[in-house]
């Protein structure tokens, strides 16, 4: 089905053509007609599948310009909030619909002002509750409630916030939920707050036939960075995402990569919003080659053309592993997911293997010859605290640890 076949405002159609949209994605093809006729919808779809357009276009079609705040969209992260706002603002401008974003980490006064005239508010749960408490947001006219990346919001501990916000939204509304996974807490919200919802499930955007997954079993913890550097320089022709377990580790890895001549930038929740947007903008415009990130970048960010995902630190759950590797092998392109293991990573890796439900294979890769380079573990703040002393990470992993082996379909 093509965008031109939709029965919506011609100015919205013109904008879609200008943006290069021709064929509807599966989630768009199945969601838009249901939303247009007023149904509550639950859509299970991965990031990058086009779900912002899937709920955005029919809402824009039904909204009354300058009619007060009629749509509230909740997102788990500031990045997704800005991303959704940009799309709806761009389309809504064609028909006089105003969209504003509401998130923490920035001044609240400009948000208070913009909320007075907005038709659509896109926000994170914490800051929306802040506005509710201040009585600076009027939800009495909300006709459309969207929970975007619902599973991520619940994983981040926002379930009570989401429930509290829903209590302030009129009961007579259309509710839309989009999530990469649907589990018990999401089913609970669905049963409690949606009316006879249409449930739409789509295939993952990751094509397993085009996704190569390998792991390297590294004897020395100190060799992990040297191997990553070697792979980035010699086996990564395109854009790469490197996932670390903590904010501090992300900063340290980024700084060491830059010292070795890699054009890298970091992104995590401890950075200012401006800095995070600079990092994302640099990756999207391909003015940087490597984004070093915590799991904040695994979900909700539509970053195209990622050819390689590196698990520098192994995630704790199979779900997070799937979300990470889902950043590559999209839209018919090949992709590589590479996991770097030392002894401290084996427990997590085996747990992922046991819990994996999808038919998926990770093969052991042959260790290449690589040059060992210095790795400075001291974060800038720590360096100041310790008078400039530097510590390396040389040292053998714990003895007696079993290697990860090879696992298939969730079994070692």
Secondary structure, 3 states (H helix, E strand, C coil): CEHHHCCCCHHHHHHHHHCCCCECCHHHHHHHHHHHCCCCEEEECCCCCCHHHHHHHHHHHHCCCCCCCCEEEEECCHHHHHHHHHHHHHHHHHHCCCEEEECCCCCCHHHHHHHCCCCEEEEEHHHHHHHHHHCCCCCCCCCEEEEECHHHHHHCCCHHHHHHHHHCCCCCCEEEEEECCCCHHHHHHHHHHCCCCEEEECCCCCCCCCEEEEEEECCECCHHHHHHHHHHHHCCCCEEEEECCCHHHHHHHHHHHHHCCCCEEEECCCCCHHHHHHHHHHHHCCCCCEEEECHHHCCCCCCCCEEEEEECCCCCCHHHHHHHHCCCCCCCCCEEEEEEECHHHHHHHHHHHHHCCCCCEEEECCCCCCCCCCCCCCCHHHHHHCCCCCCCCCCECCCCCCCCCCEECCEC
